[in-house]
Amino acid sequence: MIDSKQFENQENSAVKLTVSISADGADKAYNDLLGKYGKNAQIPGFRKGKVPRDVLIRKFGEGIKHEAAADLIDSALQDALKDVEKSPITQPLLEDIPAIEPGKPYVFAVTYDVFPEIKMPEYRGVEIEEAQVKILKKHETEELDLIRERNSVVVDKKDGTIAEDAVVTMDYVELGDDELALEETRRKGFVFTVGKNDHPYAIEKELEGMKVNDSKTIEKTYENDANPNLAGRTVKLEVTITAVKERELPELDDELAQDVSEDLKTLDNLKKKVKADLKERADGKIRAQKINSLTDKLVDDAVIDVPESMIISDLERTWQDYVRQSGAAEDMLIKALEDDGRNKAEILDEWRDGAKKSIRTRLIYGKIVESEKIEAGDDEVTRELENRAVEFKMPTEELEKMFGGPQFREYLKNELAQKKLFDFLLGAASVKKGEKIDYTELMGA
């Protein structure tokens, strides 16, 4: 049936397939369909199945030509794409559906995406830098201070006066030009910590010295670079203080260590744990930086013509995650974006480069995993599951069931395989010492 087929590579890993069908093949498709019509057509003046061919052609001719063309294309495509070297990853898209013309060859063309060719860069010996960090005594002290704060209790402030670090509970409302309350701005029982959490109206200074049950009206003019809701405005705010408390920090002693964990018996145990935790966090951050640096170089050097369909699919998944995280229905979220002068198309366009990089990264990782035969075995998954059960202090079966049963095993398998991939890449990399960096700066990077 097919006289010839021609494949032409297009941009973005698309292929154009042009198929030519002989005149005999096209005529057969047309005549077969005409025959079906002849058996079933009911036309006044003729018995069913006895309608003359020329009458059928006059009444249904053009429609039959197009319907026969659609049937012909469907069967020809299946034949043309059988055992092709690069199978479609998207539904072939017809450029046009020309009608069959009896006695003439039939030609049609489709385009479709294929899995992209990946021209890999050399992934062994990639040169990357490793940040040099030293954990100082001050970092250990800061971590201990955070532990004390997490284990603190909130009590009434002794002098009852608002100052730095005070935990304040208050009621407030904006006043309009007529001095009447703007009810939509009223907040009751609002809690914040002075110097730790910014007040929505940035009135920490104006509250200093106030005590429980104190009330006053604060008038404040905001600079143009302030919060967009306040920029350039002069606001009158009526405030009432309902509570002033402070955090009472526990002593740095053995009792605090035991409160942190039943495995810790003394303050020295806690300090050793803090030191070990800081090192583990720093090592993890440095490892992540090296992986990101290595990945960026591989992505930059690889040649991959990412199909448009892959980008669209990735963007849609990201959009659906965005909708779920917003907690709003999709139509409501779109309406909110439009009210803010934006739309879905603009959001997706902003994400486009990130989606393309993410796809390139996954394709590169997949290629390395395939080439190096990197995988995690069932026995490794079982050991990891047992280790986590010890960490959670529960039976293995109970832990597995709690996290989704077989799906959790599959998740662990993928996680372990990715770790082995990164271990391989880092082990094969050429690592040189990078700049010295403060621990706090490292963790904030």
N, C-alpha and C positions, 0 to 999 in steps of 0.2 A: 504493500500500500504506500509506504513512504519512498519517494524517489530519492530524496536527499535531506540531510539535516546539517545545519551549520551552527557551531558554537562560537560566540564572540565574547571575550572577557570585557567587562565594563568596570567603571570605577566602583570602589567600596565593595569589592568581592561579589559583584553582580555578574550574571551571565545572560546574554541574549541568545535565545535559541530560535532559529528560523527553520521551519519545516516545509518541505515541498511535497505534495501528494499528487500522484499521476492523475490525469484526466479520467482514466478508467476507475481509479479508486474513489474519486470525487463523485463520478456518475453513479457508482454502485451505492454510495451512502445516500444520494438523492433519491434514486429509484427505490431502494429498500424502504425509505420512509414514505415515499409516495404510495408504495404498495400497502403499507400499514394504514394509511389514510383511506385508501380505496376499500379496505375490508371493513372499516368502522364508520366511514362517513355516512351521514343521513341527510340527504338533500331531497326536498320535495320534487316529486316526479320520477324518482329513481328508487329502486329497491336497494336495501342495505347490501353493500358489497358489489353492486352492479353499476356504480357511478362511472361513466367514461373518464378516461385519463385526461382528456383535454378539458373536461368540465372541472375536474379536481385542480388542474393547473391554473385555470382562470380564477377559481375561487380561493385556493390556498397556496398558489405557487410561491409568492414571495416569502410567506411565513415558513413554508416547507424548506426553501433554500437556506433560511437562517437557522431553522431548527436542525436541519441535516448538518449544517456547518458546525454547530455546537457539539453534536454527537460525534462528528468526524474528528474534531479537535480533541475531544476527551479521549477517544481511543488511540489517536495518533500520538498524543502526549505520553500516554502510558507506554507505548511501544518505543518512542524516541528516548525516553528517560530510563529505559531498562538497562541496567548494568553500566550506566555512565560513570566516569571516573570520579566526578564530583556531584553528589546528589544534592538536590535542592533542600535548603533548610527553611524556605518559605514557600507558600503557595505560588506557583507560576502565575504571573500577571499578563493577561492578554493586552497587546497594544491596540488591537482592533479585532472585530469578528466579521470579516467580509462574508458575503453570501456566496453560496456555491453557484457557479455558472456552468450548466451542463456542457460537456465537451471541452472544458478547459481545466488545466491543472489548478490545484488549490494550494495557496501559500498563506501561512500565518506565522506570527512571531510572538514569543513570550519572553519575559524577563523574570529572573528569580535570583535570590541570594544563595551563595554556597559558603561552606565553612572556609574561613580565610586561610590562605597560605601563611605560614609563620616562618619568617627568615630569622633564625635565632642568632643573637650575638654570642660571643664566647662568655660563658657564665662561670668558668673557673678562673681564678686569679684576678677577679675584679678588685680594683684597689679602693678601699674605703678607710675612713678614719674612725678611731675609737676615742671618744672624749675621756679625759683624765679627771677623775673626781676624787677628792679626799674628804672623808666624813670627819668633821671636827667635833670637839667637845660641845661647841655651841649648838650643833645640830642635834646632838643627843639631848641636851638640855631643853631645846625647843620642843622636841618630841615628848619628853617627860611632862613638860608644861601642858601640852595638848591632852595628854592622858589624864592629867589632874583636872583639866577643864571638862573633859568628857565624863568624869566621875564626880563632878561637883554637884552640889544641891543649891537650889535657889531659895534664899531666905529674905525676909524683910530687911531693907538696908537700915543700918543702925541710926544714921542721922536723917534718913528719909528724904535726902536731897538728891536731885538729879545731877549726875556728874558722869565723867568718863566711865564706861563699863557698867553703868546702871541698867538694870532690866526694867523698862518702863511700860506700864499698861495705861492706855489713854483713850479718850473719846475725842473726836474732832469733826468739824464740818466747815465747809467754805461758806462765807457770807457774800451775798450779792451786793450790788451798788445800793440797794434799799435796806441793807443791813439784815435782810431776812436769810435764813438758812437755805442753802441749795441742797435739798434732801438727797439728791443723787450722789453727793460727795460725802455723806455722813458715814463715819466708821465708828463702831463701838467696840471696846475691848481690844484695840490694836496694840500689839506687843512688839517691841524692838529693843535691841541692846545698843546703847549709845557708843559710837565709835566702832561698832562691829557690823551693824546693819544700817544702811541709810534709810532715813525716814522718807516717805514718798514726796514730802514737801521740803525736805532738807532743812528742818527747823531745829536741829540738835542744839545749836548755839543759843537760840531763843528760849529753849526749854531749861537751860542750865539754871540751877538754884531753885526751881519749882519743887513743891512737895505734894504729897497725897492730898486730894480734894482742892488743890489750887486750880483756878481757872483764869484764863486771860485771852484776849484777842490779839493775835499776831498779824502784823501787816508787813508783807515782804515783797520786794520787787526783784524779779529774776533776770539774769543776763540772757542774751540771745543764744548763748551756747548751752543753756540749761536743758533739762528734760523737755522734749517737744511739747508736752502738755502744759508746760509752765513758761517756756522761753518767751521773754519780753513782757510777761504779765506782771501785774501787781495784784497780790492775793491777800484777802483777809481771812484768817483762819481762827475759829473759836475752838479752844482746846481746854480739856479738863483732865487732870491727872488722877487716875483711880488706884494706881499701885506703883511703888518704887521699890525694887528688890535688887539684890546683888548675888553673885555666885560665891558660895563658900567652898573654897578649894580644899581637898583633903591633904593631909600631910604626906610628904614623900617618904614612905616607910614600908615595912613589910606588909602591913595591913592593906595598903593600896595595891601592892603586887598581887596579893591574894584575891582582891576584888577584881583585878584585871583578868586573871585566869586561875583556875584551881590547880593548874600545873606549876604555877609560880609560888614559891614559898617565902622568898626573901626579896628585899629591894635589889640586892646584887643580881638575883635571877632576872628581875625585870629589866635592869640596865643592860644585861647581856642580851636579852631578847630585843630590846630597842636597837642596840648596836647591830644585831644580826638582821633585823627587819629593815633598817636603813640601808644596809649593804645590799640586801635582796632587792629592794625597790630601785636602788641606783643601778644595779646590774641589769635589772629588767628594762629600765628606761634606756640604758646604753645599748642593750641588745636590740630594742625596738628601733632606735635611731640608726643602727648599722643595717638592719633589715630594710628600713625605708630608703636609706642611701643606696644600698645595693639594688633594690627594686627599681628605683628611679633611673639608675644607669642602664639597667636591662631594658626598661620600657623605652628610654630615649634611643637606644641603639637597635632595638628590634624593628623589623620591617613587617608591619601587619596592616593590611587594608581592611579595617573593621567594617562589616556589613551594616548598613543603615538599620536593618531590622533588629540587629542585636542591640544597637543603641536605643532604639525606640522601646524595646522590651525592657531593658535595664531601667530606663527613665520611668516607665510606667510602674515597675515594681517599687522604685524609690518613692514615686508619688503616692502609691497606696500605703506605704509605710508612713509617709508624712501625714496622710489623712488619719490613719489609725492613731498616731501619736498625738494628733491635735485633739482627739476625743470628740470631734464634731462630724456630722454627716458630710459627705463629699460636697453636696450642693450648697450646704451652709458655709463650708470653708471657701468654696469658690466665690460665693456672694461676699464674704468678708474680705477676700483679696480684692475683689472689684471695688468695694467701698473704699479700699486703701489705694486705689489707682493701679492695681496689678491684676494679672490673670495667670491661669495655669500655663499657658504657652510661654510666657516670660520666665516663670519659675523653672520650667523644664529646660529652657535655653540656658539659664544660669547654671544648671546642673550638667549640661551636656559634656563639657570638657572632663569633668570628674567621672562621668559615666564611661566615657571613651577610655580614660586611663584605667579605670577599674576593670573593664573588659580586657584590655591589653595585658594587664597584670595577671588576670586569671588564665588567659590563654598561654602566657609565658610559663606560669607555674605548672599548668597542666602538661605542657610540652616537656619540661624538666622532669616532672614526676614520671611521665611515660618513658623518657629516655633513660633515666637512672633507676627505673623500676622501684620507686619509693612507695611503700605502703605499710600500713600497720596491720599486724596479724591479730586473729581472735584472742590468742593467748596474751598479747600485749594489752588488749582492751580489758581482758579479765583482770590482769594485774593492776591496771589503772583504776578500775572499778573498786577493787579491794582496798587500794590505798586511800581512795576517797571515802570509802565506808569507815575506815579507821579515823580519818579526819573528822567526819561527821558523827562518829561514835554511834553507829547503828549497823545492823546486819546488812550485808551486801545486797541480798534480795530485796530488803525493804527500801534501800537507797535507790536501787534500779527502778523499782516500781514507782517510787515517789517522783522520779524525774522522767517517767514516760516509757519505761520498759525497753523493748527492742530499739525504739527510736533513740533512746539515750545511748545505747551501745553504738549505734551508727554515728551519732554525734561525736562520741569519744574517739571512734575510729578515724573520722575525718580530722579531728583536732590533733590526734597523735601523728597522723600522716603529715599534716602541715608543719608540726614541730620538727619532724624528721627532715622535711624539705628545707626548713630554715637552718637546721643544724648542718645539713649538707652544704648549703650555699655559703654559710659563714665559715665553715671548715675549709672550703675551697677558695675563699677570698684571700686577698693580700691585705692584711690589716696593719695600718701604721698608727702611731700615737698621734692623737689629735690635741687640740688646745685644752688647757686646764680650765675647769669650770667648777663653780661653787655648787654644792649639793642642792641648795634651795633654787638656784638658777636652773640647774639641770631638771629638777622635777617640775618647774614651771614652764619649761620649754615646750 
